[in-house]
């Protein structure tokens, strides 16, 4: 899991650097955004005047960075789990029913959705002939499809029998900030990030519209609670791997 933690740390460093720029721009927005000067020694260095539209677009971009961070960590955690399972060099029958199902789905239902029933039956027969063989190729499906949030991650952990729990503080911060709380019980700041990311991707919302209505303090809260939540997630996956929770007891 060291490589996953390194990726997580690097992404957080990148996002924090981006937020440092956002904080600076929002802080100076009321007094007028600064002008960027090129690092030239000439008497007339090149300049670029920052305007409100640049601030709004950069602010909205933060939601893309946060969502991509979440999906990257989930993806790499599942890659680490798949690699660990393959290194066990055990028969499929020695793994939990959950992993057996993942293996069967991967073997029987390929990405080609046009496959007919006869070919599926043939695949099943062929796989049963090698049912005692070791798992040498396994790619655990993360699902999601552009819809990763705290609820989707919890469902993923339930499916893989990963014991994932967050602290009460993280749970509260997911749904509340200062005097603001989501009216819907299932809504959270992670779901908000997911929704805004999808609306930007599908053209339902422009970067200008989203950024214009964002509060930087609330966005900073969103960033931190997502970092904390994903730290709990990676801890749970690491414990599952170290305890070999994917093997039958």
C-alpha positions in Angstrom: 0.0 0.0 0.0 3.0 2.3 0.1 2.6 3.3 -3.5 -1.0 4.1 -2.9 -0.2 6.3 0.0 2.5 8.0 -2.0 0.0 8.7 -4.8 -2.5 10.0 -2.2 0.1 12.2 -0.6 1.2 13.6 -4.0 -2.3 14.3 -5.0 -3.1 16.1 -1.8 0.1 18.2 -2.2 -1.0 19.2 -5.7 -4.5 20.1 -4.5 -3.3 22.1 -1.5 -1.0 24.1 -3.9 -4.0 24.8 -6.1 -6.1 25.9 -3.1 -3.2 28.2 -1.9 -3.7 30.0 -5.2 -7.5 30.1 -4.8 -7.2 31.4 -1.3 -4.9 34.2 -2.4 -7.1 35.2 -5.3 -10.3 35.2 -3.2 -8.6 37.2 -0.5 -7.6 39.9 -2.9 -10.7 39.8 -5.1 -12.5 42.6 -3.3 -9.6 44.9 -3.7 -8.9 43.9 -7.3 -7.2 40.8 -8.6 -3.4 41.1 -9.1 -1.5 41.4 -12.4 0.9 38.6 -13.2 4.3 39.8 -14.5 6.7 37.6 -16.4 10.1 37.0 -15.0 11.9 39.2 -17.5 14.6 41.7 -17.0 13.5 44.0 -19.9 11.9 47.4 -19.2 8.5 46.2 -20.5 7.9 42.6 -19.1 4.9 40.7 -20.3 1.8 41.0 -18.1 -1.5 39.3 -17.6 -4.4 40.9 -15.8 -6.4 38.4 -13.7 -10.2 39.0 -13.9 -13.2 37.7 -12.1 -13.9 35.1 -14.8 -10.5 33.6 -14.2 -11.2 33.3 -10.5 -14.7 31.7 -11.1 -13.3 29.2 -13.6 -10.4 28.2 -11.3 -12.7 27.8 -8.3 -15.0 25.5 -10.2 -12.0 23.5 -11.4 -11.4 22.6 -7.7 -14.4 20.2 -7.9 -12.7 18.3 -10.7 -9.5 17.9 -8.8 -11.3 16.7 -5.7 -13.4 14.2 -7.6 -10.4 12.8 -9.5 -8.5 12.5 -6.3 -11.3 10.3 -4.8 -11.5 8.1 -7.8 -7.8 7.7 -8.1 -7.4 6.6 -4.5 -10.3 4.1 -4.9 -8.8 2.7 -8.1 -5.3 2.2 -6.8 -6.6 0.6 -3.5 -8.4 -2.0 -5.6 -5.4 -2.5 -7.7 -3.3 -3.2 -4.6 -5.9 -5.6 -3.3 -6.0 -7.5 -6.6 -2.2 -7.7 -6.7 -2.1 -9.1 -3.1 -4.7 -11.7 -4.0 -2.7 -12.9 -7.0 0.5 -13.2 -5.0 -1.3 -15.6 -2.6 -1.1 -18.3 -5.3 -4.1 -20.2 -3.9 -7.0 -22.0 -5.5 -10.1 -19.9 -6.2 -11.9 -22.2 -3.7 -9.7 -20.9 -0.9 -11.0 -17.3 -1.3 -14.1 -15.8 0.1 -17.4 -16.0 -1.9 -17.0 -12.3 -2.6 -13.7 -12.8 -4.4 -15.0 -15.9 -6.2 -17.9 -13.9 -7.6 -15.5 -11.2 -8.8 -13.4 -13.8 -10.5 -16.4 -15.5 -12.1 -17.8 -12.3 -13.4 -14.4 -11.3 -14.9 -14.0 -14.7 -16.5 -17.6 -15.3 -17.8 -18.7 -11.8 -18.7 -16.1 -10.0 -20.7 -16.3 -6.3 -21.7 -17.8 -7.3 -25.0 -21.5 -6.9 -24.2 -22.6 -8.4 -27.6 -21.5 -11.9 -26.5 -24.4 -14.5 -26.9 -25.7 -17.1 -24.5 -24.0 -20.0 -26.2 -20.6 -18.4 -25.9 -21.3 -17.6 -22.2 -22.2 -21.3 -21.6 -19.0 -22.3 -23.3 -17.0 -20.0 -21.1 -18.6 -21.4 -18.0 -17.8 -25.0 -19.0 -14.2 -24.1 -19.7 -13.8 -22.3 -16.4 -15.2 -25.1 -14.4 -12.5 -27.3 -15.9 -9.9 -25.1 -14.2 -11.8 -24.4 -11.0 -8.9 -25.6 -8.8 -6.4 -23.5 -10.6 -4.7 -20.5 -8.9 -5.9 -17.0 -9.4 -3.4 -15.5 -11.8 -5.4 -12.7 -13.2 -8.0 -10.7 -11.3 -9.1 -7.1 -11.7 -11.7 -6.1 -9.1 -14.4 -3.9 -10.6 -14.8 -0.6 -8.8 -18.1 0.3 -10.5 -19.0 3.8 -9.9 -19.0 5.1 -13.5 -18.4 8.7 -12.6 -20.5 8.6 -9.5 -18.1 8.1 -6.6 -19.1 9.5 -3.3 -19.2 8.3 0.3 -22.3 6.2 -0.3 -20.8 4.5 -3.3 -17.6 3.8 -1.5 -19.4 2.3 1.5 -21.4 0.0 -0.9 -18.1 -1.0 -2.6 -16.6 -1.9 0.8 -19.8 -3.9 1.7 -19.6 -5.8 -1.5 -15.9 -6.7 -0.9 -16.5 -7.4 2.9 -14.1 -4.6 3.9 -14.8 -3.3 7.4 -15.0 0.4 6.7 -16.0 2.8 9.4 -15.4 6.5 9.8 -15.2 8.5 13.1 -18.2 10.4 14.3 -16.4 13.7 13.6 -15.7 12.8 10.0 -19.3 11.7 9.6 -20.6 14.9 11.0 -18.2 17.0 8.9 -19.4 15.2 5.7 -22.9 16.6 6.2 -22.4 19.9 8.1 -20.3 23.0 8.0 -20.7 25.8 10.6 -24.4 26.7 10.5 -25.1 24.9 7.2 -26.4 21.3 7.1 -27.8 19.4 4.1 -31.6 19.1 4.3 -31.5 15.6 2.8 -30.0 12.9 5.2 -28.1 11.1 2.4 -26.6 14.3 0.9 -23.0 15.1 1.8 -20.1 17.3 0.6 -18.7 14.3 -1.3 -22.0 13.9 -3.1 -22.0 17.6 -3.9 -18.5 17.3 -5.4 -19.8 14.3 -7.5 -22.9 16.2 -8.6 -21.0 19.3 -9.6 -18.3 17.3 -11.4 -21.0 15.5 -13.4 -22.9 18.7 -14.2 -19.7 20.3 -15.5 -18.9 17.1 -17.6 -22.4 16.9 -19.1 -22.8 20.6 -19.8 -25.5 21.2 -17.3 -23.5 23.8 -15.5 -20.8 26.2 -16.7 -17.5 26.8 -14.9 -18.5 30.4 -14.5 -21.9 29.7 -13.0 -20.5 27.2 -10.5 -17.4 29.2 -9.5 -19.4 32.5 -9.1 -21.5 30.8 -6.4 -18.8 29.0 -4.5 -17.7 30.1 -1.0 -14.0 29.5 -0.6 -14.3 28.7 3.2 -16.9 26.0 2.4 -14.8 24.7 -0.4 -11.8 24.4 1.9 -14.0 22.5 4.4 -15.0 20.1 1.6 -11.4 19.5 0.7 -10.4 18.7 4.2 -13.3 16.4 5.0 -12.6 14.4 1.8 -9.0 14.1 2.7 -10.0 12.8 6.1 -12.6 10.4 4.7 -10.2 8.9 2.1 -7.5 8.5 4.8 -10.0 6.3 6.8 -10.8 4.4 3.6 -7.2 3.6 2.8 -6.6 2.5 6.4 -9.5 0.1 6.1 -8.3 -1.4 2.8 -4.8 -1.8 4.2 -6.2 -3.6 7.3 -8.2 -5.9 5.0 -5.1 -6.7 3.0 -2.8 -7.3 6.0 -5.4 -9.4 7.8 -6.1 -11.4 4.5 -9.8 -10.8 4.8 -10.2 -12.1 1.2 -9.4 -15.7 2.3 -11.9 -18.1 3.8 -11.6 -18.5 7.5 
